[in-house]
């Protein structure tokens, strides 16, 4: 397409890079937030101070779409499909149960709160799988707007911060084991940085367990994204599975069969996070704050209810399976 010509996209890429680089630097100082979340927040602030000019629009759109899709493909190369089996069957009932609670709760509670279908899908997937990464992965499939993406990520971010503060003392109050707390943090907290901060505040063993659970939970992006793609294609025979999603699955297969080595996986993961940071900077720059105000607090309430439901379901399922 004409708008993706280098000369057309360079001004917008300059804007997104100018936001993404400070976000990346700040994430070294405040690792709890993570570069992608900081990028979207800084992008929103930058747009309030000065909206990008019209000539930057193609590059901002390129960053928010093409670079985001490329990041998701690279992310696939770091997520082996067989990882779930290596974690062990004991953890799967909790992970799958909390995912079901998030997705069903998002649909039912979101409808009751009159939250738009796309926004409740984003909040449900973000709560049930892995926060910003999951939201980014499915946003293109469901054709979410930049405002909806920004609202969903901001909602998830709020409850990540709350979890980091309240989960460790609650875990001690409940008398949870290191394994149990790690499983709880890995299934009930969303973004990886927040999972790590929450679990390691409880103990090193809890942190190690939470990281494994969180990475396994992240692989659930694959079936959920495929299901959403097929669902949206129903009744529309001309709509195909998005090419980037096919490449995402193929990249994951390459990792599963051992083509992607450990060193390459680390590099690809860093590049993917960098591209997601640039993409979310673009989302922040293009956010319609007036649209968010018009949407009102209902998506935030949805996020709160889903977060409480998932955290409670995780504790309950752990109790049932003897993993507290």
C-alpha positions as CSV (number, residue, x, y, z in Angstrom):
1,X,0.0,0.0,0.0
2,X,1.2,3.5,-0.8
3,X,1.0,4.7,2.8
4,X,3.6,2.1,3.9
5,X,6.3,3.6,1.6
6,X,9.4,4.6,3.7
7,X,9.0,8.3,2.9
8,X,5.4,8.2,4.2
9,X,6.1,6.3,7.4
10,X,9.3,7.8,8.6
11,X,7.8,10.9,10.3
12,X,5.4,8.8,12.3
13,X,8.2,6.3,13.2
14,X,10.2,9.2,14.5
15,X,7.3,10.1,16.8
16,X,6.8,6.6,18.1
17,X,10.5,6.1,18.6
18,X,10.7,9.4,20.5
19,X,8.1,8.0,22.9
20,X,9.3,4.4,23.0
21,X,12.9,5.1,23.8
22,X,12.2,7.0,27.1
23,X,9.7,4.3,28.0
24,X,12.4,1.7,27.5
25,X,14.8,3.7,29.7
26,X,12.2,4.3,32.4
27,X,11.4,0.5,32.5
28,X,15.0,-0.1,33.7
29,X,14.3,2.2,36.6
30,X,10.7,1.1,37.2
31,X,10.6,-2.6,36.0
32,X,7.2,-3.2,37.7
33,X,5.5,-1.2,34.9
34,X,7.3,-2.6,31.9
35,X,8.3,-0.7,28.8
36,X,5.0,-1.5,26.8
37,X,2.8,-0.1,29.6
38,X,5.0,3.0,30.0
39,X,5.0,3.5,26.3
40,X,1.3,3.7,26.0
41,X,1.1,6.0,29.1
42,X,3.8,8.3,27.7
43,X,2.1,8.2,24.3
44,X,-1.1,9.4,25.8
45,X,0.7,12.2,27.7
46,X,2.6,13.2,24.6
47,X,-0.7,13.4,22.6
48,X,-2.2,15.7,25.2
49,X,0.8,18.0,25.0
50,X,1.0,18.0,21.2
51,X,-0.9,15.8,18.8
52,X,1.2,14.3,16.0
53,X,0.8,16.2,12.7
54,X,-1.1,14.8,9.8
55,X,2.1,13.8,8.0
56,X,3.0,11.5,10.9
57,X,-0.3,9.6,10.7
58,X,0.9,6.9,8.2
59,X,3.9,6.1,10.4
60,X,2.0,6.0,13.6
61,X,-0.6,3.6,12.0
62,X,2.3,1.5,10.6
63,X,3.8,1.2,14.0
64,X,0.4,0.3,15.6
65,X,-0.4,-2.4,13.0
66,X,2.5,-3.8,11.0
67,X,5.2,-3.6,13.8
68,X,2.7,-5.0,16.3
69,X,2.0,-8.0,14.1
70,X,5.7,-8.5,13.5
71,X,6.2,-8.5,17.3
72,X,3.5,-11.1,17.8
73,X,5.2,-13.4,15.2
74,X,8.5,-13.0,17.0
75,X,6.8,-13.7,20.3
76,X,5.6,-17.0,18.9
77,X,9.2,-18.1,18.4
78,X,9.7,-17.9,22.2
79,X,6.6,-19.9,23.2
80,X,7.0,-23.6,22.6
81,X,3.7,-25.5,22.2
82,X,5.0,-28.3,24.3
83,X,5.8,-26.1,27.3
84,X,2.5,-26.8,28.9
85,X,3.3,-30.5,29.2
86,X,6.7,-29.7,30.8
87,X,5.0,-27.6,33.6
88,X,3.0,-30.6,34.7
89,X,-0.6,-31.6,34.7
90,X,-1.2,-30.4,38.2
91,X,-1.1,-26.7,37.3
92,X,-3.3,-27.0,34.2
93,X,-6.7,-27.3,36.0
94,X,-6.0,-24.0,37.7
95,X,-4.7,-22.2,34.6
96,X,-7.6,-23.5,32.4
97,X,-10.2,-22.8,35.1
98,X,-9.1,-19.2,35.6
99,X,-9.0,-18.6,31.8
100,X,-12.5,-19.9,31.6
101,X,-13.7,-17.6,34.4
102,X,-12.0,-14.6,32.7
103,X,-13.5,-15.3,29.3
104,X,-17.0,-16.3,30.4
105,X,-17.0,-13.5,33.0
106,X,-15.9,-11.0,30.4
107,X,-18.8,-12.0,28.1
108,X,-21.5,-12.2,30.8
109,X,-20.5,-9.4,33.1
110,X,-19.4,-7.2,30.2
111,X,-22.8,-7.6,28.5
112,X,-24.6,-6.8,31.8
113,X,-22.5,-3.6,32.2
114,X,-23.1,-2.7,28.5
115,X,-19.4,-2.7,27.7
116,X,-18.8,-3.0,23.9
117,X,-18.1,-6.6,22.6
118,X,-14.6,-5.7,21.5
119,X,-13.6,-4.0,24.7
120,X,-15.0,-6.8,26.9
121,X,-13.1,-9.3,24.8
122,X,-9.8,-7.3,25.2
123,X,-10.3,-7.0,29.0
124,X,-11.3,-10.7,29.3
125,X,-8.3,-11.9,27.3
126,X,-5.9,-9.5,29.0
127,X,-7.1,-10.7,32.5
128,X,-7.2,-14.4,31.6
129,X,-3.9,-14.8,29.7
130,X,-1.1,-12.2,29.9
131,X,-2.2,-8.6,29.9
132,X,-0.8,-6.3,27.3
133,X,0.7,-9.1,25.1
134,X,-2.6,-10.9,24.8
135,X,-4.5,-7.7,24.2
136,X,-2.0,-6.8,21.4
137,X,-2.3,-10.3,19.9
138,X,-6.1,-10.3,19.5
139,X,-6.7,-6.6,18.9
140,X,-6.0,-6.9,15.2
141,X,-8.2,-10.0,14.9
142,X,-11.2,-8.4,16.4
143,X,-10.5,-5.0,14.7
144,X,-10.3,-3.1,18.0
145,X,-9.7,0.7,17.9
146,X,-6.6,2.3,19.4
147,X,-8.9,3.8,22.1
148,X,-10.2,0.4,23.0
149,X,-6.7,-1.1,23.2
150,X,-5.5,1.8,25.4
151,X,-8.5,1.5,27.7
152,X,-8.1,-2.3,28.1
153,X,-4.3,-2.1,28.8
154,X,-4.8,0.8,31.3
155,X,-7.5,-1.3,33.0
156,X,-5.2,-4.3,33.3
157,X,-2.3,-2.1,34.5
158,X,-4.4,-0.8,37.4
159,X,-5.0,-4.2,38.8
160,X,-1.5,-5.4,38.2
161,X,-0.3,-2.6,40.6
162,X,-2.9,-3.6,43.1
163,X,-1.8,-7.2,43.0
164,X,1.8,-6.4,43.6
165,X,0.8,-4.5,46.8
166,X,-1.9,-6.9,48.2
167,X,-1.0,-10.4,47.1
168,X,2.1,-11.0,49.2
169,X,0.5,-10.1,52.5
170,X,-2.6,-12.0,51.6
171,X,-0.5,-15.1,50.7
172,X,1.1,-15.0,54.2
173,X,-2.3,-14.4,55.8
174,X,-3.6,-17.5,54.0
175,X,-0.5,-19.5,55.0
176,X,0.2,-20.4,51.4
177,X,3.3,-22.5,50.4
178,X,5.9,-21.2,48.0
179,X,4.5,-23.4,45.3
180,X,1.0,-22.4,46.0
181,X,1.7,-18.7,46.0
182,X,3.7,-19.0,42.8
183,X,0.8,-20.7,41.1
184,X,-1.6,-18.1,42.4
185,X,0.6,-15.2,41.2
186,X,1.2,-16.9,37.9
187,X,-2.5,-17.4,37.2
188,X,-4.1,-14.3,38.8
189,X,-1.6,-11.5,37.9
190,X,-1.3,-10.5,34.3
191,X,1.8,-8.9,32.8
192,X,5.1,-10.8,33.3
193,X,6.8,-7.9,35.1
194,X,4.0,-7.7,37.6
195,X,4.0,-11.5,38.1
196,X,7.7,-11.5,38.8
197,X,7.5,-8.5,41.2
198,X,4.5,-10.1,43.1
199,X,5.9,-13.6,43.4
200,X,9.5,-12.8,44.3
201,X,8.2,-10.5,47.0
202,X,6.8,-13.6,48.6
203,X,9.9,-15.8,48.1
204,X,12.5,-17.0,45.5
205,X,10.8,-20.4,45.1
206,X,7.5,-18.7,44.6
207,X,9.0,-16.5,42.0
208,X,10.5,-19.4,40.0
209,X,7.2,-21.3,40.1
210,X,5.3,-18.2,39.0
211,X,7.5,-17.5,36.0
212,X,7.0,-21.0,34.7
213,X,3.3,-20.9,35.2
214,X,3.1,-17.4,33.6
215,X,5.1,-18.5,30.5
216,X,2.8,-21.6,30.1
217,X,-0.3,-19.4,30.5
218,X,1.1,-17.1,27.8
219,X,1.0,-20.0,25.3
220,X,-2.8,-20.0,25.6
221,X,-2.7,-17.0,23.3
222,X,-2.5,-19.4,20.4
223,X,-5.7,-21.3,20.8
224,X,-7.7,-18.2,21.9
225,X,-6.4,-16.2,19.0
226,X,-7.3,-19.0,16.6
227,X,-10.7,-19.4,18.1
228,X,-11.4,-15.7,17.8
229,X,-10.3,-15.7,14.2
230,X,-12.5,-18.6,13.3
231,X,-15.4,-17.1,15.2
232,X,-15.2,-13.8,13.3
233,X,-14.9,-15.6,10.0
234,X,-18.1,-17.4,10.5
235,X,-20.6,-16.3,8.0
236,X,-18.0,-14.3,6.1
237,X,-16.3,-16.7,3.7
238,X,-14.0,-14.1,2.3
239,X,-12.4,-13.5,5.7
240,X,-9.3,-15.6,6.2
241,X,-7.2,-16.2,9.3
242,X,-4.8,-13.2,9.5
243,X,-1.4,-14.0,8.0
244,X,0.4,-12.8,11.1
245,X,-1.5,-15.3,13.2
246,X,-0.4,-18.2,10.9
247,X,3.2,-17.0,11.1
248,X,2.8,-16.8,14.9
249,X,1.8,-20.5,15.1
250,X,4.5,-21.5,12.7
251,X,7.1,-19.7,14.8
252,X,5.8,-21.4,17.9
253,X,6.1,-24.8,16.1
254,X,9.8,-24.0,15.2
255,X,10.4,-23.3,18.9
256,X,8.6,-26.5,19.9
257,X,10.8,-28.7,17.6
258,X,14.0,-27.1,18.9
259,X,14.9,-25.0,15.9
260,X,15.1,-21.8,18.0
261,X,17.9,-22.1,20.5
262,X,18.0,-20.5,24.0
263,X,20.3,-17.6,22.9
264,X,18.2,-16.8,19.9
265,X,15.0,-17.1,22.0
266,X,16.3,-14.4,24.4
267,X,17.2,-12.1,21.5
268,X,13.9,-12.6,19.8
269,X,12.0,-12.0,23.0
270,X,13.9,-8.7,23.5
271,X,13.2,-7.6,19.9
272,X,9.5,-8.5,20.3
273,X,9.2,-6.5,23.5
274,X,10.9,-3.6,21.7
275,X,8.5,-3.7,18.8
276,X,5.5,-4.0,21.1
277,X,6.8,-0.9,23.0
278,X,7.0,1.0,19.7
279,X,3.6,-0.2,18.7
280,X,2.0,0.7,22.0
281,X,3.7,4.1,21.9
282,X,1.8,4.6,18.6
283,X,-1.4,3.4,20.3
284,X,-0.9,6.0,23.0
285,X,-0.3,8.8,20.5
286,X,-3.4,7.9,18.6
287,X,-5.7,7.5,21.6
288,X,-9.0,9.3,21.6
289,X,-9.2,10.5,25.2
290,X,-12.6,12.0,24.6
291,X,-13.8,8.6,23.4
292,X,-12.5,7.0,26.6
293,X,-14.3,9.6,28.7
294,X,-17.5,8.9,26.7
295,X,-17.1,5.2,27.4
296,X,-17.1,5.9,31.1
297,X,-16.0,3.7,34.0
298,X,-17.8,0.5,33.1
299,X,-14.8,-1.2,31.5
300,X,-12.8,-0.4,34.6
301,X,-15.5,-2.0,36.8
302,X,-15.5,-5.0,34.4
303,X,-11.7,-5.3,34.9
304,X,-12.1,-5.1,38.7
305,X,-14.8,-7.8,38.8
306,X,-12.9,-10.1,36.5
307,X,-9.7,-9.6,38.5
308,X,-11.5,-10.5,41.7
309,X,-13.2,-13.5,40.1
310,X,-9.9,-14.9,38.6
311,X,-8.0,-14.4,41.9
312,X,-10.8,-16.2,43.8
313,X,-11.2,-19.0,41.3
314,X,-7.4,-19.6,41.4
315,X,-7.5,-19.9,45.2
316,X,-10.5,-22.2,45.0
317,X,-9.1,-24.5,42.4
318,X,-5.8,-24.7,44.2
319,X,-7.6,-25.7,47.3
320,X,-9.5,-28.4,45.4
321,X,-6.3,-29.8,43.9
322,X,-4.3,-29.6,47.0
323,X,-1.9,-26.9,45.8
324,X,-2.2,-24.2,48.5
